[in-house]
Amino acid sequence: MKIAIITQDSKRLVPYLMDEYDICGLVECADRKKRSKFVKILTKLYRVMFQKERPLVKLSKKHNVPYFFLKKNTQKKLKKFLERVQPDLVVVYSMSFLLKSDVLDIPKYGFINLHPSYLPYYRGANPDFWQYYNAESEQGITIHKIDAGEDTGD
């Protein structure tokens, strides 16, 4: 089974999946944070000066897997990327916005999300923070199919 991954996280999950499964595409999702042009320029300058690649770019090159950087306004390009790499399943972990329904229809087995809380509690962004803030004694994860809603799929 060919799997594509969409994430912001380069350390917790992706390296392990890349070593164990047939990963056909790696998509890095942009942060929700809007950064000033000055900060963006400094970040690019730092990477050029110190020859630092984004960790997920480095990982995709190491495993010879196609890479795509996803922003909220590039979902049409994401659709083309996924049609090109033809995943059977897309695994999402740590993504900052919702996907459009035409993208969700591409893989044969759809999209699944690894959400770091028990749903329906703590839907949306930063569930880790809110669980700690509310001093939850029991925490866990939910794996669910992605639909058009926010953390609402089966």
Contacts in CASP RR format, 6 or more apart in sequence:
PFRMAT RR
TARGET T0000
AUTHOR 0000-0000-0000
METHOD contacts of the structure
MODEL  1
MKIAIITQDSKRLVPYLMDEYDICGLVECADRKKRSKFVKILTKLYRVMF
QKERPLVKLSKKHNVPYFFLKKNTQKKLKKFLERVQPDLVVVYSMSFLLK
SDVLDIPKYGFINLHPSYLPYYRGANPDFWQYYNAESEQGITIHKIDAGE
DTGD
1 21 0 8 1.000
1 22 0 8 1.000
1 88 0 8 1.000
1 89 0 8 1.000
1 109 0 8 1.000
2 22 0 8 1.000
2 23 0 8 1.000
2 24 0 8 1.000
2 85 0 8 1.000
2 86 0 8 1.000
2 87 0 8 1.000
2 88 0 8 1.000
2 89 0 8 1.000
3 17 0 8 1.000
3 21 0 8 1.000
3 22 0 8 1.000
3 23 0 8 1.000
3 24 0 8 1.000
3 87 0 8 1.000
3 88 0 8 1.000
3 89 0 8 1.000
3 90 0 8 1.000
3 91 0 8 1.000
4 23 0 8 1.000
4 24 0 8 1.000
4 25 0 8 1.000
4 26 0 8 1.000
4 27 0 8 1.000
4 82 0 8 1.000
4 85 0 8 1.000
4 87 0 8 1.000
4 89 0 8 1.000
4 90 0 8 1.000
4 91 0 8 1.000
4 107 0 8 1.000
5 14 0 8 1.000
5 17 0 8 1.000
5 23 0 8 1.000
5 25 0 8 1.000
5 26 0 8 1.000
5 27 0 8 1.000
5 90 0 8 1.000
5 91 0 8 1.000
5 92 0 8 1.000
5 93 0 8 1.000
6 27 0 8 1.000
6 29 0 8 1.000
6 70 0 8 1.000
6 90 0 8 1.000
6 91 0 8 1.000
6 92 0 8 1.000
6 93 0 8 1.000
6 95 0 8 1.000
7 13 0 8 1.000
7 14 0 8 1.000
7 27 0 8 1.000
7 28 0 8 1.000
7 29 0 8 1.000
7 56 0 8 1.000
7 92 0 8 1.000
7 93 0 8 1.000
7 94 0 8 1.000
7 95 0 8 1.000
8 28 0 8 1.000
8 29 0 8 1.000
8 30 0 8 1.000
8 31 0 8 1.000
8 94 0 8 1.000
8 95 0 8 1.000
8 96 0 8 1.000
9 93 0 8 1.000
9 94 0 8 1.000
10 54 0 8 1.000
10 55 0 8 1.000
10 56 0 8 1.000
10 59 0 8 1.000
11 55 0 8 1.000
12 93 0 8 1.000
13 93 0 8 1.000
13 114 0 8 1.000
14 26 0 8 1.000
14 56 0 8 1.000
14 59 0 8 1.000
15 59 0 8 1.000
17 23 0 8 1.000
17 91 0 8 1.000
18 26 0 8 1.000
18 59 0 8 1.000
18 63 0 8 1.000
18 65 0 8 1.000
23 63 0 8 1.000
23 65 0 8 1.000
24 65 0 8 1.000
24 66 0 8 1.000
24 85 0 8 1.000
24 86 0 8 1.000
24 87 0 8 1.000
25 60 0 8 1.000
25 65 0 8 1.000
25 66 0 8 1.000
25 67 0 8 1.000
25 68 0 8 1.000
25 81 0 8 1.000
25 85 0 8 1.000
25 87 0 8 1.000
26 56 0 8 1.000
26 59 0 8 1.000
26 60 0 8 1.000
26 65 0 8 1.000
26 66 0 8 1.000
26 67 0 8 1.000
26 68 0 8 1.000
27 67 0 8 1.000
27 68 0 8 1.000
27 69 0 8 1.000
27 70 0 8 1.000
27 78 0 8 1.000
27 81 0 8 1.000
28 54 0 8 1.000
28 56 0 8 1.000
28 57 0 8 1.000
28 67 0 8 1.000
28 68 0 8 1.000
28 69 0 8 1.000
28 70 0 8 1.000
29 70 0 8 1.000
29 94 0 8 1.000
29 95 0 8 1.000
29 96 0 8 1.000
29 97 0 8 1.000
30 69 0 8 1.000
30 70 0 8 1.000
30 71 0 8 1.000
30 72 0 8 1.000
30 96 0 8 1.000
31 96 0 8 1.000
32 96 0 8 1.000
32 97 0 8 1.000
32 125 0 8 1.000
35 43 0 8 1.000
46 52 0 8 1.000
47 53 0 8 1.000
47 54 0 8 1.000
53 61 0 8 1.000
54 69 0 8 1.000
56 67 0 8 1.000
57 67 0 8 1.000
59 65 0 8 1.000
60 66 0 8 1.000
60 67 0 8 1.000
61 67 0 8 1.000
66 81 0 8 1.000
66 84 0 8 1.000
66 85 0 8 1.000
68 77 0 8 1.000
68 78 0 8 1.000
68 81 0 8 1.000
70 78 0 8 1.000
72 96 0 8 1.000
72 97 0 8 1.000
75 99 0 8 1.000
75 100 0 8 1.000
75 103 0 8 1.000
78 99 0 8 1.000
78 103 0 8 1.000
79 100 0 8 1.000
79 102 0 8 1.000
79 103 0 8 1.000
79 106 0 8 1.000
82 90 0 8 1.000
82 103 0 8 1.000
82 106 0 8 1.000
82 107 0 8 1.000
83 106 0 8 1.000
87 106 0 8 1.000
87 107 0 8 1.000
88 107 0 8 1.000
88 108 0 8 1.000
88 109 0 8 1.000
89 107 0 8 1.000
89 108 0 8 1.000
89 109 0 8 1.000
89 110 0 8 1.000
89 111 0 8 1.000
89 112 0 8 1.000
90 106 0 8 1.000
90 107 0 8 1.000
90 110 0 8 1.000
90 111 0 8 1.000
90 112 0 8 1.000
91 111 0 8 1.000
91 112 0 8 1.000
91 113 0 8 1.000
91 114 0 8 1.000
92 111 0 8 1.000
92 112 0 8 1.000
92 113 0 8 1.000
92 114 0 8 1.000
92 146 0 8 1.000
93 113 0 8 1.000
93 114 0 8 1.000
95 113 0 8 1.000
96 125 0 8 1.000
98 148 0 8 1.000
98 149 0 8 1.000
98 150 0 8 1.000
99 111 0 8 1.000
99 146 0 8 1.000
101 148 0 8 1.000
104 110 0 8 1.000
104 111 0 8 1.000
104 146 0 8 1.000
104 147 0 8 1.000
104 148 0 8 1.000
110 145 0 8 1.000
110 146 0 8 1.000
111 145 0 8 1.000
111 146 0 8 1.000
112 143 0 8 1.000
112 144 0 8 1.000
112 145 0 8 1.000
112 146 0 8 1.000
113 142 0 8 1.000
113 143 0 8 1.000
113 144 0 8 1.000
113 145 0 8 1.000
113 146 0 8 1.000
113 151 0 8 1.000
114 141 0 8 1.000
114 142 0 8 1.000
114 143 0 8 1.000
115 124 0 8 1.000
115 127 0 8 1.000
115 141 0 8 1.000
115 142 0 8 1.000
115 143 0 8 1.000
115 144 0 8 1.000
115 151 0 8 1.000
116 127 0 8 1.000
116 128 0 8 1.000
116 140 0 8 1.000
116 141 0 8 1.000
117 127 0 8 1.000
117 128 0 8 1.000
117 130 0 8 1.000
117 131 0 8 1.000
117 139 0 8 1.000
117 140 0 8 1.000
117 141 0 8 1.000
117 142 0 8 1.000
118 138 0 8 1.000
118 139 0 8 1.000
118 140 0 8 1.000
118 141 0 8 1.000
118 142 0 8 1.000
119 142 0 8 1.000
119 144 0 8 1.000
119 151 0 8 1.000
120 151 0 8 1.000
122 130 0 8 1.000
122 131 0 8 1.000
123 150 0 8 1.000
123 151 0 8 1.000
123 152 0 8 1.000
124 150 0 8 1.000
124 151 0 8 1.000
131 139 0 8 1.000
142 151 0 8 1.000
144 151 0 8 1.000
144 153 0 8 1.000
144 154 0 8 1.000
145 153 0 8 1.000
145 154 0 8 1.000
146 153 0 8 1.000
147 153 0 8 1.000
147 154 0 8 1.000
END
